[in-house]
């Protein structure tokens, strides 16, 4: 499955690199809706609500397959810039 990593903001890239965000860990402040909604729509991040049926996020999680694809994407970009 191909993932669309085009046009990501720095905040979105940070979320993918950090495997998402969790209110109980030290991964920084809660991301804004405008940061996570496009990632959710693309299937790059998943909302984990505080309680069943809730919408208040406890965590935003990057699925493992997405994180591996993100690492591969970043690695290919680094190698491309290194050759330039």
RAURQUI-V804815 format. One record per backbone hydrogen bond with DSSP energy under -1.0 kcal/mol. NH is the residue of the N-H (numbers start at 1). CO is the residue of the C=O. E is the energy in kcal/mol with one decimal. If there is no record, write none. Layout:
NH/CO/E + NH/CO/E
//
This chain:
13/9/-2.5 + 14/10/-2.4 + 15/11/-2.0 + 16/12/-2.0 + 17/13/-2.4 + 18/14/-2.6 + 19/16/-1.1 + 20/15/-2.6 + 21/60/-2.5 + 23/58/-2.6 + 25/22/-1.4 + 27/25/-1.2 + 35/32/-1.3 + 36/32/-1.8 + 37/33/-3.0 + 40/36/-2.7 + 41/37/-2.5 + 42/38/-1.6 + 43/40/-1.1 + 44/39/-2.8 + 46/61/-2.8 + 48/59/-3.2 + 50/56/-2.0 + 54/51/-2.6 + 58/48/-2.6 + 59/48/-1.7 + 60/21/-3.1 + 61/46/-3.1 + 62/19/-1.5 + 67/63/-2.4 + 68/64/-2.5 + 69/65/-2.0 + 70/66/-2.7 + 71/67/-2.5 + 72/68/-2.3 + 73/69/-2.5 + 74/70/-2.7 + 75/71/-2.5 + 76/72/-2.2 + 77/73/-1.8 + 78/74/-2.4 + 79/75/-2.3 + 80/76/-1.9 + 81/77/-2.3 + 82/78/-2.1 + 83/79/-1.3
//
